Amino acid sequence: MPTAKPYHHGDLRRALLGAAWEILEEEGPEAVTLRAVARRAGVSHAAPQHHFATKSGLVDALATEGFEAFTGVLQAAWDGAVTERPTAPMQALTAVGLAYVRFARGRPHVFQLLNQPDLGPDHPHPSSGEQALAAAAARAFGVLESGVRTCQEAGLIPAGDPAPWSLLCWSGVHGLAMLLKERLIPLGPNADEDELTLLVLAAMSHGLLSRGQPGSSPAVPG
């Protein structure tokens, strides 16, 4: 008979999430189960219940960390572009869009997890884990909305509620990210996906410009 594995594992919660991350990156969201995570972490099958009563609780915690990483990537893209060209917020917004698509291409299993329709609270009394996940997702969208607001303040995007413009930007980059991730765009063997992304983002920038602004779209970062 195999020897029972111990319940205690130092920082058990961190060990479980670390194991979940490994499984997610290697095999995808469907492979993340309490038993698989316990096995990878080297603890008993019952040990995860000390921190995650259900698989949903574990997945919510994993997705929360995923959104935090995603937000960091988007914010870094904005900050880097603004530092380089402080007076060109539209280029910074383009940099955020490029970072969004690159994240989806570079970490497809994480991106898939963040876009699972069953994530987040779907009832009037969400748990603390569900609330943390919703807040993390809102922060990711907030990077985009903040960029749109900055462009509005510079007169590059029409003034008013930034939400519709943010939704337009999000729809565009998310749609492109999904098309590339699922290989639904017929690209040649030597196609440059960054180049295609920048072309689409340049067209979006052109469409976002306020009336009365120059007719050509802003230059996109090379």
Secondary structure, DSSP 8 states (H G I E B T S, - for coil): ------S--SSHHHHHHHHHHHHHHHH-GGG--HHHHHHHHTS-TTGGGGT-SSHHHHHHHHHHHHHHHHHHHHHHHHHHHHHH-TT-HHHHHHHHHHHHHHHHHHSHHHHHHHT-TT-S--SSS--HHHHHHHHHHHHHHHHHHHHHHHHHHTTSS-SS-HHHHHHHHHHHHHHHHHHHHTT-S---TT--HHHHHHHHHHHHHHHHS-TTS-SS------
